[in-house]
Amino acid sequence: MSDISLSIAGAARRVYGIDRVWLAVAAALLLGALLAPDQTASSIGFAGNGLLQIAPFLAISIGLAAYAKASGADNLIAKVFQGRPVQMVFAASLFGALSPFCSCGVIPLIAALLAMGVPLAPVMAFWLASPLMDPQMFLLTMGTLGLPFAVGKTAAALGIGLLGGFATLMLRRAGGFAMPLRDGVGNGGCGAGSVRSEGEVSWKFWREDERREKFANEAWRTSLFLGKWLLVAFLLESVMLAYVPAEAIANLLGGDNVWAIPLAAVVGVPAYLNGFAAIPLVAGLLELGMAPGAAMSFMVAGGVSCIPAAIAVFALVRLQVFAWYLGLALVGSLAAGLSFQFLMA
């Protein structure tokens, strides 16, 4: 192979190794600089200012995630799925509302739980509640949307977990969902180790070199993950504020439209990026006149059943369980939106 071919192959490998989100951001900014330079410069300034304002909450959330990983506190998940079914549903809902798993990241863990014979009801409770809230998201939501919205979404996560868990428990006792997993879905996956072993928790992790290194690695990984999605969200928010008519949002998803909350639940599935990116996006929608209940419904529906997560769920469980999961997500998001709208009225 010639030197030129080797250089091209090496460059291709380096480009492919770069996160595709960062590549997409760079390409979008380059295209924007060519087609709309003034708006691109404004969007960059808007995103920088947004990141600066949220930086204190971001730093705390990154520290919490890195601490949980380095200390081994995430291994305590094994204790949540021990006990009687009713107790497990309560524990799984509460833990799910506080655990640091996203809608896609929870999938391998669910596969391991079901493959190990953990009852479907507490797994469903954890499955529904986990993507909606965690300590990181609570801090970022509070910093961007305010404390009432952060508390409301936490309550929604707990509520939808309890709804899904007990509804599944009743259906399971009636003989449904005897075999939830698809044929060929086996044991294992990322997160399985936390289920199989409680592990050793070292709260003073800084005393061990290996754990200090794990803290640094997790902090860096989390910073990159949150940074890229928040940057995307702030850039989208700036474009949305510039080009989307405020009257259209107010009419479609405003408080006077009786269909605002159901529509937000439906729109939330394809339009949703992830829980972190949705926070500043929803902030922009609220500024354009979106009703608070519709915003809550959008975030709950999208968090549980966004397209990437739904595809992963579909590949994991049988069709009946998948349809049940989507139905619970829709009912739960509507209930959360209506409740929040009533409380905020």
C-alpha positions in Angstrom: 0.0 0.0 0.0 1.3 3.4 -0.9 2.2 6.1 1.6 -0.7 8.2 0.5 -3.1 5.3 0.9 -1.7 4.7 4.4 -2.2 8.3 5.3 -5.7 8.4 4.1 -6.5 5.2 6.0 -5.0 6.6 9.2 -6.9 9.8 8.8 -10.1 7.9 8.3 -9.5 5.8 11.4 -8.9 9.0 13.4 -12.1 10.7 12.1 -14.1 7.5 12.7 -12.8 7.4 16.3 -14.2 10.9 17.0 -17.6 11.0 18.6 -20.2 11.5 15.9 -22.0 14.1 17.9 -19.0 16.3 18.0 -18.5 15.8 14.2 -22.1 16.7 13.6 -21.8 19.9 15.7 -18.6 20.9 13.9 -20.3 20.2 10.5 -23.4 22.2 11.5 -21.4 25.2 12.7 -19.3 25.1 9.5 -22.4 25.0 7.3 -24.0 27.7 9.4 -20.9 29.9 9.1 -21.3 29.7 5.3 -25.1 30.1 5.0 -26.0 32.3 8.1 -22.8 33.7 9.7 -24.6 36.2 11.9 -27.0 33.6 13.3 -24.1 31.1 13.8 -22.1 33.6 15.8 -25.2 34.5 17.8 -25.8 30.8 18.5 -22.3 30.2 19.6 -22.5 33.1 22.0 -25.9 31.9 23.3 -24.6 28.3 23.8 -21.5 29.6 25.6 -23.5 31.8 27.9 -25.9 28.9 28.6 -23.1 26.6 29.5 -21.5 29.2 31.7 -24.7 29.8 33.7 -25.3 26.1 34.2 -21.6 25.3 35.0 -21.9 25.1 38.8 -24.8 22.6 38.6 -22.8 20.7 35.9 -19.7 20.5 38.1 -21.7 19.1 41.1 -23.5 16.6 38.9 -20.2 15.4 37.3 -18.6 15.0 40.8 -21.6 13.0 42.1 -21.4 10.6 39.1 -17.7 10.2 39.4 -17.9 9.6 43.2 -20.5 6.9 42.8 -18.4 5.1 40.3 -15.1 5.4 42.1 -16.5 4.5 45.5 -18.4 1.5 44.2 -21.7 2.8 45.5 -23.4 1.8 42.2 -22.9 -1.8 43.2 -25.6 -1.3 45.9 -28.2 -1.8 43.2 -28.2 -5.6 44.0 -30.0 -4.8 47.3 -32.9 -3.1 45.6 -34.2 -6.3 43.9 -34.3 -8.4 47.1 -37.6 -9.1 49.0 -41.3 -9.5 48.3 -42.8 -8.2 45.0 -44.7 -5.3 46.5 -41.7 -4.2 48.5 -39.5 -4.6 45.4 -41.8 -2.4 43.3 -41.6 0.4 45.9 -37.8 0.0 46.2 -37.2 -0.3 42.5 -39.4 2.8 41.8 -37.5 4.9 44.4 -34.1 3.7 43.3 -35.0 4.2 39.7 -36.0 7.8 40.3 -32.6 8.4 41.9 -30.2 6.2 39.9 -27.9 7.6 37.2 -29.1 5.5 34.3 -30.3 7.0 31.0 -33.1 5.5 28.8 -30.6 3.6 26.7 -28.0 2.8 29.3 -30.6 1.0 31.5 -31.3 -1.6 28.7 -28.4 -3.9 29.3 -29.0 -3.9 33.1 -32.7 -4.8 32.5 -31.6 -7.7 30.3 -29.4 -9.0 33.1 -32.1 -8.6 35.7 -34.7 -10.5 33.6 -32.3 -13.2 32.5 -31.5 -13.8 36.2 -35.1 -14.4 37.0 -35.9 -11.1 38.7 -39.8 -10.6 38.6 -41.0 -8.4 35.7 -43.0 -6.0 38.0 -40.0 -4.4 39.9 -37.9 -4.5 36.7 -40.7 -2.6 34.9 -40.9 -0.1 37.8 -37.2 0.5 37.6 -37.2 0.6 33.8 -39.8 3.3 33.7 -38.5 5.5 36.5 -34.8 5.3 35.9 -34.4 7.4 32.7 -36.5 10.3 34.1 -34.5 11.5 37.0 -31.2 11.1 38.8 -29.1 13.5 41.0 -27.3 15.0 38.0 -30.5 15.6 36.1 -32.2 17.1 39.2 -29.5 19.6 39.7 -29.4 20.6 36.0 -33.2 20.8 35.9 -33.3 22.9 39.0 -30.7 25.3 37.6 -32.4 25.7 34.2 -36.2 25.2 34.8 -36.4 25.9 38.5 -37.0 23.9 41.7 -40.8 23.2 41.1 -40.1 21.6 37.8 -37.2 19.5 39.2 -39.4 18.3 42.1 -42.3 17.7 39.8 -40.3 15.5 37.4 -38.9 13.6 40.4 -42.4 12.9 41.6 -43.4 11.9 38.0 -40.5 9.4 37.9 -41.6 7.8 41.1 -45.3 7.9 40.1 -44.8 6.3 36.7 -42.5 3.6 38.3 -45.2 2.7 40.9 -47.9 2.8 38.2 -46.0 0.5 35.9 -44.7 -1.8 38.6 -48.1 -2.5 40.3 -50.0 -2.7 37.0 -47.5 -5.2 35.7 -47.7 -7.1 39.0 -51.5 -7.4 38.7 -51.2 -8.6 35.1 -48.5 -11.0 36.0 -50.5 -12.6 38.8 -53.4 -13.0 36.2 -51.0 -15.1 34.1 -49.6 -12.6 31.7 -46.0 -12.1 30.6 -44.7 -15.6 31.6 -41.7 -15.2 29.3 -40.9 -11.5 28.8 -37.6 -11.8 27.0 -37.3 -12.7 23.3 -35.8 -16.0 22.3 -32.0 -15.8 22.2 -31.7 -12.9 24.6 -29.2 -14.2 27.1 -27.5 -13.2 30.3 -24.9 -10.5 30.7 -24.4 -7.0 29.4 -23.1 -3.7 30.7 -24.2 -3.3 34.3 -24.7 -7.0 34.9 -21.8 -7.0 37.4 -23.6 -4.5 39.6 -26.5 -6.9 39.8 -24.6 -10.1 40.4 -22.3 -8.8 43.1 -22.8 -6.1 45.8 -19.0 -5.5 45.6 -17.0 -3.5 48.1 -17.9 0.1 48.7 -15.1 2.5 49.6 -16.6 5.8 50.6 -13.1 7.3 51.0 -12.0 6.3 47.6 -9.2 8.8 47.4 -7.0 6.6 49.5 -6.6 4.1 46.7 -4.7 4.8 43.4 -7.0 2.7 41.3 -10.1 4.4 42.6 -8.7 7.8 42.1 -7.9 7.0 38.5 -11.5 5.6 38.1 -12.8 8.9 39.5 -10.8 11.0 37.1 -11.8 8.8 34.1 -15.5 8.9 35.0 -15.4 12.6 35.6 -13.8 13.1 32.1 -16.2 10.7 30.4 -19.2 12.4 32.1 -18.0 15.8 31.2 -17.7 15.0 27.6 -21.1 13.3 27.5 -22.9 16.1 29.2 -20.9 18.8 27.5 -21.7 17.6 24.0 -25.4 17.1 24.5 -25.9 20.4 26.4 -24.0 22.2 23.6 -26.3 20.6 21.0 -29.3 21.6 23.1 -28.3 25.2 23.6 -27.5 25.5 19.9 -30.9 24.1 18.9 -32.6 26.4 21.4 -30.9 29.4 19.9 -32.0 28.5 16.4 -35.5 27.7 17.7 -35.8 31.0 19.4 -34.6 32.8 16.2 -36.7 31.0 13.6 -39.7 29.4 15.3 -42.7 31.8 15.6 -43.7 32.2 19.3 -47.3 32.4 18.3 -47.2 28.9 16.7 -45.8 27.3 19.9 -48.2 29.2 22.1 -51.2 28.1 19.9 -50.0 24.4 19.6 -48.7 23.7 23.0 -50.0 26.6 25.1 -52.2 26.4 28.1 -55.4 27.3 26.3 -55.1 24.3 23.9 -56.9 21.3 25.4 -54.7 19.0 23.2 -51.4 20.6 24.3 -50.5 17.9 26.9 -51.4 14.8 24.8 -49.7 16.3 21.8 -46.6 17.0 23.7 -46.5 13.4 24.9 -46.7 12.2 21.2 -44.2 14.8 19.9 -41.8 14.0 22.7 -40.9 10.6 21.4 -39.4 11.5 18.0 -38.2 15.0 19.0 -36.5 14.0 22.2 -32.6 14.0 22.3 -31.9 12.8 25.9 -32.8 13.9 29.4 -29.9 16.3 29.6 -30.3 17.8 26.2 -34.0 18.2 26.7 -33.6 20.5 29.7 -32.5 23.7 27.8 -34.6 22.7 24.9 -37.7 22.7 27.1 -36.6 26.0 28.6 -36.7 27.5 25.2 -40.1 26.1 24.5 -41.4 27.4 27.8 -40.2 30.9 26.8 -42.1 30.5 23.5 -45.4 29.8 25.4 -45.4 26.1 26.0 -47.7 25.1 28.9 -45.9 23.7 32.0 -48.0 20.6 31.9 -47.1 20.0 28.2 -43.4 20.5 29.0 -43.6 17.9 31.8 -45.5 15.5 29.5 -42.9 16.0 26.7 -40.0 15.3 29.1 -41.6 12.2 30.7 -42.8 10.6 27.5 -39.5 11.3 25.7 -37.4 10.2 28.5 -39.0 6.8 28.8 -39.8 6.0 25.2 -37.5 8.0 22.9 -36.8 6.3 19.6 -33.2 4.9 20.5 -34.5 3.5 23.8 -37.7 2.1 22.2 -35.7 0.3 19.5 -33.5 -1.3 22.2 -36.5 -2.4 24.2 -38.1 -3.8 21.1 -35.0 -5.9 20.5 -35.0 -7.1 24.1 -38.5 -8.2 25.0 -41.5 -9.8 23.4 -44.0 -7.7 21.4 -46.6 -7.9 24.2 -44.2 -6.5 26.8 -43.0 -3.8 24.4 -46.6 -2.7 23.7 -47.3 -2.7 27.5 -44.2 -0.6 28.1 -45.2 2.0 25.5 -48.8 2.1 26.9 -47.5 2.7 30.4 -45.1 5.4 29.2 -48.0 7.2 27.4 -50.5 7.0 30.3 -47.8 8.0 32.8 -46.7 11.0 30.8 -50.3 12.2 30.3 -50.9 11.8 34.1 -47.7 13.7 34.9 -48.5 16.5 32.5 -52.1 16.9 33.7 -51.1 16.8 37.4 -48.3 19.3 36.9 -50.5 21.7 34.9 -53.1 21.6 37.6 -50.6 22.3 40.4 -48.9 25.1 38.5 -52.2 26.8 37.4 
